[in-house]
Amino acid sequence: MSTGAEPAAAEEQPDVERIIAEHDEERPARRLSGRVALVVTVMCAVVSVFVLYVVFFPLARGTQYYLVLFLAAILPLTFVSYRPRPKPPTDADGADASDNPGVLDWALAALSLAVTLYPLLDFDGFLERRQVPTTLDLVAGLLLTLLVLEACRRTTGWWLPAICLAFFAYAYYGGYLPADWSLAHVGFNIDEIVPQLYMGTSGFFGTPLNVAATYIVLFTIYGAVLDMSGAGKFFIDLSFAAFQGRKGRQSPNAPGRTVTLAGFLLGTVSGSGTATAVSLGSVSWPILRRAGYGREQGGGVLAAAGIGAILSPPTLGAAAFIIAELLRTSYLTVLVYAIVPTLLYYVGIILAIEIDARRHGARPVDIPAGSARRLLLRFGYHFASLFLIVAFMAADIPPFRAVVYATILQFLFSFLDPAHRMGPRRLLEALAAGTRSVLPVAAVCAAAGIIVAVVTLTGLGLNLAGIIIDAAQVVGDHPTLVLVLTAVFAAVAVAVLGLAVPVTASFIIASVIITPALVELGVSRPEAYMFVFYYAVLSEVSPPTALAAVAAAAITGGNPIRTMWATWRYALPAFLVPFAFVLTDNGSALLAQGPLLGILAATAVSVVAVAALAAATGGWIVGPANAPERVLAFAAALLLLYLEPLTAGIGGTLIGVAVVLHLLRRRLRGRPDAPVPDTQGSTT
C-alpha cells in the first residue's frame, strides 16, 4: 500500500515513541527489559482479559467490589511501570542505564496490592463499618491515599497531587475558618474524611475510577487493536490520497487540509492529542516543509489537528465518558452532543490553516500517494468497527459490549492484511498496550476521587458556585450580564486549571466546582458539562504548557514557545464557540437538542461565525484584511454566536459589510495580493 510517509524516506526519522513519552500529558513510562518486561506485559494482558470477561459476566458482589479488584491490579502495575523521576537513569558515561524497577518500586507495588485488597478480607463488614471505622481501616485508607497520590505524581507530575492535598487540608481545617466566610464548614476529623475516600462510593471507588475501569480501558484496548491491525497507517494514506490532484500533485493549500483530516481520523485510534500530533508529524512534516510551511507554522498545524482527537467521535477523550456517567445518560447521547462542536472546531482550524497557507504562499508538492478509491476498496473495512460501535449503541446495546464487539471485529479484520495480521504475540501486545495506556488515566481518576469526596462531604461546590455568581454580580445585576461574566470566569478558570493538570483531571475538578454555578443561572446540565469539557480540551493548546505543541516542535525542530502561539492562533476561532452553548436557549441546538430545523439553523449560523472569527484572527478574507474589516468580522462573530434572531441578523449584516468593503478595496487597488513572507521559522 502506498503511503504518505515515502517522501520522508531520506529524512532522519524522529523517535516517535520517545517524543510522545516526553511531551504527553502523562509522564513517560519505563522502558522495561528482560524478564521484567515480559512479566509486566503478561500481567497487563491478564488485566485486559479480566476487564473483557467482566463485560459479559459481571461480578455478583457489585460495582464497588470490581473497582477494588481493578485498582488492586492497576496501582501495583503503575509503580512498576513508572519511575519516581521523569527522566530515565543514565550511567557514568551518560548512556541509558537499566530502567527496570528497583527495590522501592517493588515495595510500593506490594504495599499498594495489600491495602487495595484489604477490604476484600470482609467486604460486607468493611462497608458496614463506614460510620465507625476501625484503626486498621483508617491506617489502610491513609496508606492508600498516599499511594494513589504518589502514583498520580509519577504519571502526571506534582500539580494534581498538590491540588488533592489542598482539598484534603480544606476538609480537615475548614472548620477553623471564620463562620461568616462562604467557604467555612463544621470541620471533619480523619475518622470522617478517610471513610469518605476509602469506604464510600464518592472517593477512590467513585465515578471517575468507575469510568476508567469500564469505558476508558475498553476503548484503550480497542484503540490498541485498531492501531496494530493497520488502521492508523490506512487513515494517513487515505488522507494524503484524498487531497492529491492529478498525478499526485496537491494544490498549494492541500497539505494543511490533509494533516487536519488525518488528525481527525487518527484520533479514533489514539484519543491523545500529543500522540496524534507526533505520529502525524513523523509522516507529514517533510511534506509540510516542502510546501513552504515554517517550522513553527508546521508545528502549529500538527498540534491543532492532533488536539482535535480529544473532541472527535466515536472515542472522544476520557472526560466524555465521565459526562455520560454524571448525566446518567448513554454514551451515544454524549457522542451526539459532540458532533456539531467537533465540526465547528475543525471548520475553524481548517479555515485558519487555509488563511495562513495563502498569506505565506504555500507551494504545491508531489506526493506519491495511491488512489483514494483503491485504498477504500482495499482497506476501507477499517471504518467498519467504528461505525459498528455507533450502530450497536443506537440499537440499545450497552457501550461496554459494543466496543468489545468492535474490538473482536477489528481483530478479525487484521487477517485481511498480511502485514498487520495479529497472531498470538501481536494480540498479547495489543491487550497489554490497552491496560498500559489506562495506567496514568486510572491514577488521575483515583486521585480525582479525593476532590469529589471532599466536595461532597463539605458542600464546597455550591459554596464556590455562589462565590462565582457573586463576583459576576459585582459588575452588574442584569441576568444576561451575570451569565456572560460567569461563563467568562468559568472559561478562564478551566483554561488556567488545564495548564497544570491533564484534561480528565481539569474536567473533573471544574465539573464539581464550576458547573453548579452555570446550572444555578439556568444553564442545563448537558450544556454546562460540555462547556467545561470544551475548555478543558482547549487548555491543551493554551501557552505556556501546550504539550502537544511542544511535542510537535520536537518533530519540526521549531521554537516551542512560538509553536505554542501558532497552535493557539489556529485554534482561536474555536475558543468562543462554547459560549454559544450556555448564553441562550438556542445554544442547546449546537448539542443536537431540539428540532432538526433548529439544529441545522444554529449550525449554519455558527459556521459563519467561526469563519468570521478566522477572518478576524487571521487577517484574511479574499486577500489581506485591514483593521476595520477585521473589527467588523470579529463583532459579527460575537453577535452570530449569541444565536438569537436579532443578533444573528445584525451579525450577518456586519460580516456582509466587511466582505463588501474588502472586495471594493481590492477592486479599487486593482492588483493581486502578494504572499506575506514567512517569518515564523526556516522552511528548509
N, C-alpha and C positions, 0 to 999 in steps of 0.2 A: 504494500500500500504506500503510495507516495505520501510524503509528509512535508509540512511546512518547516520542519527542522532542518531540511537539507541545506539551505543556504548558509547555515551556521556551521557546516561540517568542518570548515577550515579554521573556525574560530576556536579560541581557548574556551573550553566548556566550563561553566561555573559548577561548583559543588552545591547542587540544589539542596540536598538534604541538610548540609551544614548551614547554609544561609537561612533556610526555613527554621531550623532549630535555634539559631542565634537571635532571630528577629521576630519570631512569632510571639503572641501574647503569652504563651506558656513557655517556661524556661526549657532549655534543651535537655533532653533525656540522655542518660548514659549510653555510650557505645559499648555494650556488653560483648564479651568474647568468651570462647571456650565453653565449658560445661554450664557456666552460669547463664550464658546467652540461651543455650538450649533449654535449660530448666525454666527460665522465665518465659520463653516462647511457648513451651508446652503448658505452663500454668495459665498464661493469658488465653491460650486457645481453649483450655478447660473452662475458664470463666465464661467465654463466649458461648460454648456449648451449653453450659448451665443456664445462661440467660435465655437462650433459644428454647431450651427444654421447658422453662417456667412459662413461656408464652402459651404453650399448648397444655401444660399440666401445672396450673397454679398451685402453690403450696397451701395446704389445708389450714396452716396456722395464721394466714393472712399477710397483708402487705408489709407491716412493720417487721414481721419475722423474716421476710425475704430481704428487706433492706438491711437488717442486721447481718445476714449472710453476705450480701453484696458488699457492704463496707468492710466486712472481715476479709474478703478476697482482695478488694481494691487497695486498701490502705497499706498492707504489707508490700504489695507489688510497687506502690509508689515509692516507698523508702528504698527498695532495691533498684528501681529503675531511674530514680532522680538523685543526683548528687547534692550534698549540702551547699555547695558553691556552684554558680552558673558555669564557670569555665572548667574544661576538663583538665586533669592533672598533667604535669609535664615532668620529665626527669631533669637532671642537672644540665644536660645539653640543650634543653628546650624542646625535645621531641616528646610526642604524646606518650604518656605512661599508661599503665593499666587503669582502665576506667571501671573495673568491677567493684561492687560494694565492699566496704570494709566491715570491721567488727561492729562499729557503732550502728551502721545501717542495718545489719542483720539483727542487732539487739532491738532497735526500734521497730523493725518488722515483726519480731516475735512478740514484743510488748503490745503492739497495736492489734495483733491477732488475738492476744489474750483478753484485752479489755473490750474488744468488739464482740467476742464470743461469750463473754461473761454473762450477759442477760439470758443466754440460752440454757444456762445451768438450771434455772427455774423460771421460765419465761412468763408464765401466768402470775407467779408470785412477784416477779420483777415489776410487771405492770401495775399490780395491786398496791405495791409499796410506794407509788409515786408521791403520795401525800406525806408519807412517813418513811423516807429512805433510810437505809442502814448506813453505818460508817463506810462499809465496803462499797456500797453503791456510790457514795459521794466520792470516794477515792478513785474508783474506776471511771466515774464521769469526768472528774478533773483531769485525770491522765488522758482520757480520750480527747478532751478539749485541747490540751497541749499538743497531742499528736496530730490532730486534724489541722491545727494552725501551722505546725511545722511542715506537714505535707503540702499545705497551701503555699507556704513560703518557698519551699523548694521548687514548686511548679510555676508560680506566678510572681514571686518576689515579696517584698515586705509590706506593700501598701494594704492589701486586703487583710492580712493578719492584724495589722495595726488598727484598721477600722473595726475589726471584730473585737479586739481588746478594748477599744474605746466604748463600744456598745456594752460589753460585759461590765466595764467600770461604771458606766451610767446606771445599769441595773442595780449595782451594789451601792453606789454613792449618791444616786439621785435623791434619796430621802434626806440628804443633808442640804439640798438646795433650798433657798428661801421659798416659803409656802406660796407666795404670791407670783412666783415665776411659772410660766406656762409649762416648762419642762419638768417641774418638780413632781415627784410621786412619793408614795409612802415608804419606799425603800424595801429592798429584798435581801435576805441573807443567802449565804452559799447553799444552805439546805433547801432553799426555794428556787434558786437560779439553776443549779445543776440538774435537778429533776426535769426542769423545763427543757433543758438542752438534750438530756440523755435518755429520759424515761417517757417523754411525751411524743406527740406527733407533729410538733411545730419547731423542733430543733434539728439535731443531726439527721433524724429519720423522718423529716418533713417533706414538703412538696419539692424543694429543689433537688434533694437526693433521689426522691422517687422518680422525678423526670429523668435524671441522669441514668438511673438503673433500669429504665423502661424505654422511653422514646430514644434518648440520645445514644445509648450503647447499641441499640439495634440499628440505628441509622449509621453509626460509625462502622459497624460490621458490614452493612450494605455498601457503604462508600468504599471500603477496602476491597470487597469483591468486585465492585464496579470498576475500580481502577485496575486491578490485576487482570481483569478479563479484557482489557484493551480499550475501554470506553473513553478514558482520558485522551489517549492518542487519537482516537477517531474524532472526538469533538474538536480538537485543534485542527486536524486535517480538514474537516468539513468546513470550519470557519474560514480557513485560507482559500479553500476551493470555492466557497460561496461568493466571495467578492473578487475573484480574479476576472480579468477581462479576456479578450481574445489572446490565445497563445500564452495564457498565464500572466499577462501584463495587467497590473492593477491600475485603477485610477489614482491620482495623487492623494485623495482623501481616504482610500480604501484601507490602508494599514491600520489606522485608528479604529475604523469600524470593525475590522477583522478581530483585533485584540479585544474589543468590547464584547463582541458576540462570543468569542472563545472564553472570555472570563465568565460570562453568564452560564455557558454550558459546563465549564469545568467546576463551577460552584456546586453543581449537583453531585460531583464526586468528592470534593474536599470539604465544603462547608466552612472553609477557613479563608479569610481574606488574604492573609500573608502567604499561605501555601499556594493559593491560586495565582497571586501576583508573581511569585518566584517561578513556579512551574511554567507559567505562560511566558515569563520574561526570558527564561533559558532558551526558548524556541524562537520567540518573535522579536527580541531586542535587535539582533542583527538586521532584520528586515526594517524595523522602525528607523534604525540608524541610516540605512541605505536610502530610506525615503526622505531623509533630511531632518529627522527629529533629533533635538539636542539630548544630552544625557539626562538632564533634569526633566525636560519635557517628556521624553520617552518613559522615564521612571514614573512620572505622574500619571501617564496613560495606563501603565501596568497596574499601579496601585489602585487607581479609581475603578478600573474594571474588576480587579480582584476583590475589593470590598463589597461589590455587588453580590458576591457569592453568599454573603450572610443574609441577604434580602431575597434571594431567588428561590421560589418554589421549585420542586416539591420538598426540598430538605430544609431550607432556611437555616437559621442559627439555633443554638440551644435555647435561647430566650423564647423563641416562638413556641417551643413545647411547653415552657412554663406558663405562657399566656393561656394555652389551652386548658391547663390544669386550674389556673386561677379563675378562669371564666366558667369552669365546669362545662366546657363545650368540646366539640370534636376538633381534632387537629385539622381536618378538612376545612372546617369553618375558618380557622386561622389562615390556612392557605388561601382561601377566598379573600380574606381581608387584605392579604399581601399582594394580590395580583396588580391592582392599579398603582399602589405606591412603588412597586418594583418597576412597572412600566415607566412611571414618571422619573424614577432615578436614572434609568438607562437612557431615556429621551434627553435628560439634562446633560449627562456626561457625553453622549454621542454628539449633541449639538456643540458643547464646549470644545470637544476634541476636533470637530469639523472646523470650527472657527479658528482654532489655533493652527490647524493644517493650512488654512487659507492665508492666515496672517503671516506665517513663516515660510510659505511657499514649498509645501511638501512635494516630493517628486514621485512619479510612478516607478514601480520596481517590478522586476520579473521574478515570479515565484513559481518554482516547479511543483505546483500542486495538481492533483488529479482532478478529474471531473466530479463535481458535487453530486451529479445524478448517479454516477457509477459508485461513488462512496456510499450513498444512501442505499442503493440496491444491494451492495455487498455487506455493509456493516450497519445499516440502519436499525437492525434488531436491538442495538444498544439503547434505543429510545423506549423499547417495549416495556422494560421493567419500571421505568419512570412513570409511564402512562398507567401501568398496572397498579401502582400504589394509589394513584388518584382514583382510578376506576373502582378498586376494591373499597376504598373509604366511602366513595359515593354510594356503593351498594351496602353500606352499613356494616362492613366487615371491620372489626377493630383495627386501628392503625398498627398495633403491635404485630398482628398476624399478617396484615397487608405488606409490611416491609419484609417480613420473613419470607412470604411467598415470592416477593420481588427478588430477594436475595437468592433463593433457590433457582428461580428462572434465569437470573444473570449468571449464576454458576454453570448452569446447563448450556447457556449461550457461549460460554468461553470455549467449548469444544468445537464451535464452528470456525474458530480462528486458531490454526496450529501454533502460531507464535505466542498465543496467550492462553493456551489450554491449561486448565487448573487441575493438575494431578494432586495426589495426596500431600506432597510437600508444599505446593503453592496454596492449597486450601488451608493447611495448617498455618502458613504465614499470614494469610488473609484473616483468619479467625483471631490470630494473635494480634495483628495490627488493629483490629476492631477494638479489642479491650485496651490495648496500649494507648490508643487515641483518646479513650474516655478517661484515663487516669487523671490528667490535670483538671478536666471538667468536673469529675466527681469530687476531687479535693476542693474545688471552688464551691460547688453546691453544698457540700457538707459544712464548710466554713460559713457560707451564707446562712445556713440554718441557725447560727448563733444570732445573727442580726434579726431574722424573722422571729425567733423565740423571744428576744428582748423586746421587740416592738409589740408583740402580742401580750407579753407579761406586763409591760409598763403603760401601754396605750400611747406610745410615743408617736405613732403615725398620725393619729388625729390631732395631737398637740402641735406637731410640726405643720400639718395642713393649715391649722388656724394661724400659725405664725406667718406662713407664706401669704395667705389671703390678707392678713392684717398689714403686711408690708406693701402689698399692692394697693390697699385702701388708703395708705398714707398719701398717695399721689392724687387720688380721686375716688369717689364712691359710685360712679356710674357703672352699672353691671358689666357693660361691654368692655369698658376700660379696665376694670378689675380683672376680668377674664383674660384680656390681652396681656396685661402685665404679669399675671400669674403664669400664663403659658411661657412668657419670655423668661421669667425667673426659673421655671421648671426646665426649659431648654438649656439655659446656661448651667444650671446645677448638674444636669445629666451629662452634658458635654465635659464639664470640669471633672466630674467623678470618673468619667470614662478615660480621662488622661492617665489615671492611676491604676485602674483595675480593668480586667477583661470585660467584654461585652456582657457576658452572662451575669457576672457579679454586679456590674453597674446597673443592669436592668433590675435585678432582684432588690438591691438596696433602694433604687429610685421608685420601684413599684409599691413598696410598703410605706414610703415617705411622701412622695410627690403625687402619686395617683389619687389618694384621698382628697387632696386639695382641689384637683380638677373635677372630681366627682361631686364634691360639695358645691361647686359652682354650676352644676347642671350638665357636665360632660358625661356621656355614657361610659361605662367601664371599658368596652372594647376600644372606643376612640382614645381613652386615656392611656390604656396599656400600649396601643400601637404608637401613640405619640412618644411615649417613653422608649419603646423598643427602637423606633426610628432614630432618635437622637443618641441612644446607646451605641447603635451601629455607626452613625456619622462621627462619633467621637474617635473612631479608629482612623479617620482621615484628618483629624484636627492636630495641628502643631501644638506643642513641641514633641509629642510622643506618638506620632502616626507610624506605628511599627511596620505596616505594610509598605509605606513609602520608604522607610529606612531599608527594608529588605530589597525593594525594587532598586534603590540606589546602589546596593551592593552588586546587583546584576549589571547595571548600566555603567557603573563607575562614576556616577554623578555625586554632587554635593547633597548629603542627606537633608539638610535644612531647606535648601532650595527645591529639592524634590518634594518635600512635605507641602510647601506652599503651592507648588504646581498641582499636586493632587487635590489640595483643598480648593483651589480655584476651579478645577474641573468638576468637583462635586458640589460647588457652591449653589448652583441652581436648585439642588435638592434640599437645601437646608430650610427653606421657607415652606416646603410642601406640608410638613406635619402640622403646621398651624391651621391649615385648611381643615384638618380632621376635627379640631376642637372649637373653633371660633363660632361656627354657626351650625344649625341643624342640618344644612345641606352637606356638611363635611362628611356625614356618615355615608354618603353615596360613594365617596372615594374608597370606602372599605366594602364596597359592593352590597350595601344595605339599602333597601328601598326598591322602588320600581325601576325596571330596566331603562326606561327613557331618562329618568333622573340620573342614573349611574352613568349613562353614555354622555349626557349633557355636562355633568360635573367633570368627567374625564376629559372631554374635549376642551372645556374652559381651562382646566389645569394644565393641559399640554401647551396651550397658547401661553399661559402664564409662565411655565418653565422655559419656553422658547424666548419669551421677553426677558426673563432673568438671564438666560445665556447671552442674549444680545447685550444686555446692560453690563454684565460682568466681563464678557469677552471683548466688548467694544467693536462689534461687527454686526451688520445687518445684511446688506448685499456686498458692501465694502466696509472699510473702517468707519465706525460711527463716532460723531463728535459728542461733546459733553451734553448739550441739550437733548440730543436724540437718546443718549444713554439714560439720562434722568427721566425722560418720558417713558422709556421702556421699563425702567425699574418701578416707577409709580404705577404703570399699567399692571405689572405683575402682582404688586401688593393688592390692588383693587380686585383683580381677577380671582386671586386666591381666597378672597373673603367669601366667594361663592354665593353672593346674593344677587338677584337680577339687576338691581340698580347699580351696584358697584361693578358687576361684570360688564354692564353696558358702558359705563364710564371708562373702565379699563380697556375694553375693546376699542373704544374711540381713541384713547390716548396712544395705543400701540399703532393704530391706523395712521394717526397724525405723524408719529415718529417715522414710520415707513415712508409716507408720502414726502415728508421733509427730506429724508435721506435720499430718496430717488431723485427729487428735484435738485438737490445739491450736487449729486453725481452728474446729472444731465447738464447743469449749468457749467460745471467744471470741465465736462467733455473729454475726460481721459480716464483710462482704467486705473485701478489702484494697484500699486506695486506691493509685493510681499514685504512684510517687515522683517529685517534681518534677525536671525535667531541669536539672542544674547544670553540665553539661559545655559548654554553649555556647548562644548565642541560636538560637531556632528561626525567627526572622524575617529 
